[in-house]
C-alpha cells in the first residue's frame, strides 16, 4: 500500500495482547485493582504470565486496534508504533499487515523487548490490564513519516503516548504536519488515570491542535473535574470542533458546537469481553466521517464495531466489519 489516500493514520503504543480468562481470586491473589491498567516491569510480567494459564496472543495496543477496525470496515489504514526486532515484534508486524494495515515503522535493533499487555478477563467480563511497555515507549520524532501523515485524512493518537516526552513530541510533530497539509487530527483520552496525569497538557493540545476528541463518560468528567455530564459536554464543545463521548449501554453523544446528537448503543446478545470497545468505536466513527457519512451515521458504525468486539474474547474483529455493516444496512 502506498502513502497515497489513507483514511486514517493511527499512532500508538505497539503492544502484543496476551488475553486470558481468570477467576476473581487471581486478581486478588496478585494484588490487582480490577478494571485498572497497571504498568509493570519485566519480572512482574513473567510472574503473571506463569500463573495465568492458557492465553490468546495477538497484536494490540489501543491505536493498533483502531487501525485494524478501519481496515476491517474496508478503509485504508496506516499505523505508527515501535516494536523491537524480536519474535513478538515480528508477530506484531505480520499481524498488522495481514489485517490490511500499512505498518512500516522501523523496528528497534536493541534496547527493551517488544511490549506486551496481559489482559485478565474475569467472569463479569471486566478486564484488568497489566502492561510491560518495553520497546513501544521509544517512539520518537524520527519515526514520524511525514508523507504518510500528509496522505491521511485523519491522524489519530492514543492518549497513552503522552506518558513519554519523546512520544509526546512525535505526536506534536505529526499534528503539525497534518494541520499543515490541511488534514484533521484526533485523540482518544485512553483512560481516566491518563487524564489525571496529563489534564492540563491534554486541554492545551485539544484547544490548539485537535479536531476530534474521543472519550468515555468517566474520562470527560475527569478532564473537566466535574461530576456533571452535561457540563462536561458543554465544556468540550467550546474546546474542540467535534467530540464523541461514549456511555456504554447508553450509546454515545456526538458534540459539534451547539449541536448535540445522541446515538443508541448497538444491540449485543451477551457481553463477553469489553477489551477494545472504545478502540473499535473510534474505528467505526473515523471510517464513517472519512467516507462521506454523517456524524450520526458514523456514530452508528462506531457502535456496531464496538458491539462486535465485546461479543467475544479479544480486541480485534472476528468477522469482516464491512460485510457485517452492509448486512445491517449501515454501509
C-alpha positions as semicolon CSV with decimal commas, in nm:
position;residue;x (nm);y (nm);z (nm)
1;X;0,000;0,000;0,000
2;X;0,143;0,338;-0,098
3;X;0,126;0,657;0,103
4;X;-0,150;0,793;-0,119
5;X;-0,502;0,817;0,010
6;X;-0,513;0,684;0,365
7;X;-0,839;0,733;0,551
8;X;-0,685;0,714;0,899
9;X;-0,332;0,708;1,038
10;X;-0,323;0,569;1,392
11;X;-0,029;0,639;1,623
12;X;0,014;0,450;1,947
13;X;0,194;0,203;2,168
14;X;0,267;-0,116;1,971
15;X;0,175;-0,389;2,219
16;X;0,115;-0,762;2,184
17;X;-0,200;-0,851;2,379
18;X;-0,189;-1,165;2,592
19;X;-0,553;-1,232;2,686
20;X;-0,666;-1,487;2,943
21;X;-0,982;-1,570;3,137
22;X;-0,920;-1,571;3,512
23;X;-1,126;-1,609;3,828
24;X;-1,178;-1,330;4,080
25;X;-0,924;-1,486;4,318
26;X;-0,647;-1,447;4,058
27;X;-0,698;-1,070;4,068
28;X;-0,699;-1,068;4,449
29;X;-0,402;-1,304;4,480
30;X;-0,181;-1,080;4,272
31;X;-0,294;-0,762;4,446
32;X;-0,451;-0,612;4,134
33;X;-0,722;-0,346;4,115
34;X;-0,994;-0,490;3,894
35;X;-1,071;-0,277;3,590
36;X;-0,747;-0,081;3,609
37;X;-0,448;-0,055;3,375
38;X;-0,120;-0,112;3,559
39;X;0,231;-0,059;3,426
40;X;0,463;-0,344;3,523
41;X;0,828;-0,437;3,481
42;X;0,963;-0,742;3,302
43;X;0,990;-0,959;3,616
44;X;0,628;-0,887;3,712
45;X;0,528;-0,970;3,354
46;X;0,696;-1,310;3,383
47;X;0,528;-1,375;3,719
48;X;0,177;-1,306;3,585
49;X;0,238;-1,499;3,263
50;X;0,349;-1,807;3,457
51;X;0,029;-1,808;3,664
52;X;-0,238;-1,714;3,408
53;X;-0,271;-2,037;3,214
54;X;-0,392;-2,060;2,854
55;X;-0,392;-1,730;2,666
56;X;-0,455;-1,573;2,326
57;X;-0,169;-1,365;2,179
58;X;-0,244;-1,102;1,916
59;X;-0,112;-0,763;1,806
60;X;-0,284;-0,494;2,008
61;X;-0,245;-0,155;2,163
62;X;-0,531;0,095;2,156
63;X;-0,447;0,272;1,829
64;X;-0,344;-0,057;1,669
65;X;-0,691;-0,194;1,742
66;X;-0,845;0,116;1,583
67;X;-0,631;0,079;1,271
68;X;-0,735;-0,287;1,239
69;X;-1,100;-0,185;1,275
70;X;-1,072;0,075;0,999
71;X;-0,919;-0,187;0,770
72;X;-1,192;-0,440;0,857
73;X;-1,450;-0,181;0,751
74;X;-1,280;-0,157;0,413
75;X;-1,092;0,163;0,489
76;X;-0,729;0,245;0,416
77;X;-0,543;0,248;0,747
78;X;-0,183;0,319;0,839
79;X;-0,008;0,276;1,173
80;X;0,297;0,417;1,350
81;X;0,432;0,234;1,655
82;X;0,761;0,094;1,784
83;X;0,850;-0,273;1,828
84;X;1,185;-0,445;1,870
85;X;1,334;-0,673;1,606
86;X;1,244;-0,980;1,814
87;X;0,990;-1,264;1,792
88;X;0,696;-1,068;1,934
89;X;0,790;-0,769;1,719
90;X;0,774;-0,988;1,408
91;X;0,437;-1,128;1,519
92;X;0,302;-0,776;1,569
93;X;0,422;-0,655;1,227
94;X;0,292;-0,961;1,041
95;X;-0,042;-0,947;1,221
96;X;-0,099;-0,579;1,140
97;X;-0,010;-0,619;0,774
98;X;-0,221;-0,934;0,744
99;X;-0,520;-0,727;0,855
100;X;-0,457;-0,478;0,575
101;X;-0,287;-0,205;0,779
102;X;0,018;-0,026;0,636
103;X;0,285;-0,055;0,906
104;X;0,641;0,042;0,818
105;X;0,788;0,194;1,136
106;X;1,147;0,057;1,156
107;X;1,193;-0,187;1,448
108;X;1,448;-0,115;1,719
109;X;1,765;-0,323;1,686
110;X;1,850;-0,303;2,057
111;X;1,702;-0,195;2,386
112;X;1,395;-0,335;2,566
113;X;1,181;-0,615;2,423
114;X;0,857;-0,565;2,233
115;X;0,578;-0,453;2,465
116;X;0,309;-0,688;2,587
117;X;-0,014;-0,637;2,781
118;X;-0,164;-0,907;2,998
119;X;-0,541;-0,866;2,978
120;X;-0,717;-1,060;3,252
121;X;-1,088;-1,113;3,189
122;X;-1,296;-1,202;3,496
123;X;-1,637;-1,380;3,479
124;X;-1,820;-1,043;3,489
125;X;-1,647;-0,951;3,156
126;X;-1,441;-0,676;3,321
127;X;-1,080;-0,658;3,214
128;X;-0,774;-0,578;3,420
129;X;-0,468;-0,481;3,218
130;X;-0,106;-0,520;3,322
131;X;0,127;-0,374;3,067
132;X;0,502;-0,404;3,013
133;X;0,575;-0,115;2,780
134;X;0,918;-0,225;2,664
135;X;1,015;-0,100;2,319
136;X;0,694;0,089;2,242
137;X;0,787;0,388;2,460
138;X;1,086;0,458;2,237
139;X;0,869;0,600;1,959
140;X;1,024;0,936;1,863
141;X;1,004;1,213;1,604
142;X;1,242;1,007;1,386
143;X;0,959;0,752;1,344
144;X;0,713;1,007;1,201
145;X;0,690;0,952;0,824
146;X;0,572;1,292;0,702
147;X;0,448;1,156;0,368
148;X;0,211;0,914;0,541
149;X;0,084;1,189;0,773
150;X;0,021;1,420;0,479
151;X;-0,162;1,141;0,295
152;X;-0,402;1,057;0,578
153;X;-0,739;1,232;0,611
154;X;-0,721;1,196;0,990
155;X;-0,420;1,137;1,215
156;X;-0,540;0,969;1,535
157;X;-0,341;0,932;1,856
158;X;-0,395;0,736;2,175
159;X;-0,356;0,935;2,497
160;X;-0,119;0,677;2,645
161;X;0,155;0,817;2,420
162;X;0,153;1,128;2,639
163;X;0,337;0,940;2,916
164;X;0,678;0,976;2,746
165;X;0,821;1,317;2,643
166;X;0,975;1,177;2,322
167;X;0,647;1,021;2,212
168;X;0,461;1,339;2,303
169;X;0,693;1,539;2,078
170;X;0,643;1,285;1,800
171;X;0,268;1,334;1,807
172;X;0,302;1,712;1,824
173;X;0,514;1,688;1,509
174;X;0,258;1,463;1,338
175;X;-0,022;1,704;1,434
176;X;0,175;1,997;1,293
177;X;0,242;1,812;0,967
178;X;-0,123;1,705;0,939
179;X;-0,253;2,055;1,002
180;X;-0,002;2,196;0,755
181;X;-0,135;1,959;0,489
182;X;-0,496;2,058;0,559
183;X;-0,570;1,728;0,730
184;X;-0,758;1,652;1,053
185;X;-0,621;1,542;1,390
186;X;-0,781;1,330;1,659
187;X;-0,707;1,194;2,006
188;X;-0,862;0,941;2,241
189;X;-0,816;1,019;2,609
190;X;-0,744;0,647;2,675
191;X;-0,842;0,622;3,043
192;X;-0,924;0,839;3,344
193;X;-0,585;0,774;3,506
194;X;-0,418;0,903;3,189
195;X;-0,638;1,214;3,206
196;X;-0,543;1,269;3,572
197;X;-0,174;1,257;3,481
198;X;-0,196;1,493;3,184
199;X;-0,508;1,708;3,228
200;X;-0,350;2,047;3,165
201;X;-0,143;1,943;2,864
202;X;-0,438;1,745;2,720
203;X;-0,656;2,056;2,742
204;X;-0,386;2,265;2,578
205;X;-0,348;2,013;2,296
206;X;-0,724;1,979;2,244
207;X;-0,778;2,355;2,233
208;X;-0,497;2,418;1,986
209;X;-0,421;2,111;1,776
210;X;-0,712;1,863;1,778
211;X;-1,019;1,842;1,555
212;X;-1,189;1,532;1,702
213;X;-1,177;1,407;2,063
214;X;-1,290;1,062;2,175
215;X;-1,364;0,999;2,543
216;X;-1,591;0,795;2,761
217;X;-1,815;0,944;3,029
218;X;-1,563;0,895;3,311
219;X;-1,278;1,047;3,111
220;X;-1,468;1,357;3,002
221;X;-1,578;1,424;3,361
222;X;-1,220;1,381;3,478
223;X;-1,090;1,616;3,209
224;X;-1,313;1,897;3,338
225;X;-1,307;1,787;3,704
226;X;-1,685;1,765;3,731
227;X;-1,950;1,503;3,804
228;X;-2,195;1,689;3,581
229;X;-2,203;1,513;3,245
230;X;-2,396;1,790;3,066
231;X;-2,149;2,046;3,200
232;X;-1,855;1,843;3,069
233;X;-2,021;1,812;2,727
234;X;-2,075;2,187;2,714
235;X;-1,711;2,245;2,806
236;X;-1,570;2,013;2,538
237;X;-1,797;2,176;2,278
238;X;-1,618;2,505;2,346
239;X;-1,273;2,345;2,329
240;X;-1,285;2,118;2,023
241;X;-1,470;2,118;1,687
242;X;-1,603;1,762;1,732
243;X;-1,623;1,547;2,046
244;X;-1,755;1,192;2,070
245;X;-1,840;1,071;2,420
246;X;-1,930;0,705;2,469
247;X;-2,161;0,596;2,753
248;X;-2,151;0,214;2,738
249;X;-2,506;0,072;2,711
250;X;-2,646;0,427;2,687
251;X;-2,480;0,474;2,348
252;X;-2,289;0,791;2,275
253;X;-2,318;1,166;2,235
254;X;-2,163;1,349;1,940
255;X;-2,095;1,716;2,003
256;X;-2,029;1,975;1,733
257;X;-2,065;2,334;1,853
258;X;-2,421;2,384;1,974
259;X;-2,530;2,059;1,807
260;X;-2,553;1,758;2,040
261;X;-2,667;1,427;1,890
262;X;-2,736;1,116;2,095
263;X;-2,688;0,780;1,924
264;X;-2,804;0,448;2,075
265;X;-2,578;0,157;2,157
266;X;-2,586;-0,127;1,905
267;X;-2,758;-0,437;2,050
268;X;-2,531;-0,720;2,161
269;X;-2,651;-1,062;2,270
270;X;-2,402;-1,118;2,551
271;X;-2,106;-0,911;2,662
272;X;-1,803;-1,141;2,678
273;X;-1,504;-0,906;2,696
274;X;-1,511;-0,524;2,683
275;X;-1,144;-0,501;2,579
276;X;-1,113;-0,274;2,276
277;X;-1,469;-0,141;2,280
278;X;-1,359;0,223;2,271
279;X;-1,088;0,148;2,015
280;X;-1,333;-0,015;1,775
281;X;-1,592;0,255;1,832
282;X;-1,331;0,507;1,716
283;X;-1,256;0,296;1,408
284;X;-1,619;0,295;1,302
285;X;-1,666;0,665;1,360
286;X;-1,343;0,761;1,182
287;X;-1,419;0,533;0,890
288;X;-1,761;0,694;0,861
289;X;-1,650;1,057;0,859
290;X;-1,366;0,987;0,614
291;X;-1,605;0,810;0,376
292;X;-1,889;1,058;0,345
293;X;-2,109;0,952;0,636
294;X;-2,287;1,198;0,864
295;X;-2,188;1,232;1,229
296;X;-2,491;1,025;1,331
297;X;-2,423;0,754;1,072
298;X;-2,059;0,747;1,179
299;X;-2,163;0,702;1,542
300;X;-2,388;0,410;1,439
301;X;-2,090;0,248;1,265
302;X;-1,882;0,300;1,577
303;X;-2,147;0,137;1,796
304;X;-2,175;-0,156;1,555
305;X;-1,798;-0,213;1,559
306;X;-1,785;-0,188;1,939
307;X;-2,075;-0,432;1,978
308;X;-1,899;-0,689;1,761
309;X;-1,573;-0,675;1,955
310;X;-1,734;-0,705;2,301
311;X;-1,922;-1,018;2,194
312;X;-1,604;-1,230;2,204
313;X;-1,261;-1,252;2,367
314;X;-1,002;-1,018;2,214
315;X;-0,981;-0,659;2,093
316;X;-0,993;-0,723;1,718
317;X;-1,296;-0,805;1,499
318;X;-1,361;-1,176;1,442
319;X;-1,567;-1,104;1,130
320;X;-1,520;-0,859;0,845
321;X;-1,691;-0,545;0,971
322;X;-1,762;-0,421;0,620
323;X;-1,974;-0,727;0,542
324;X;-2,142;-0,705;0,883
325;X;-2,222;-0,335;0,835
326;X;-2,357;-0,393;0,486
327;X;-2,583;-0,673;0,613
328;X;-2,723;-0,437;0,876
329;X;-2,778;-0,160;0,621
330;X;-2,517;0,068;0,775
331;X;-2,280;0,058;0,477
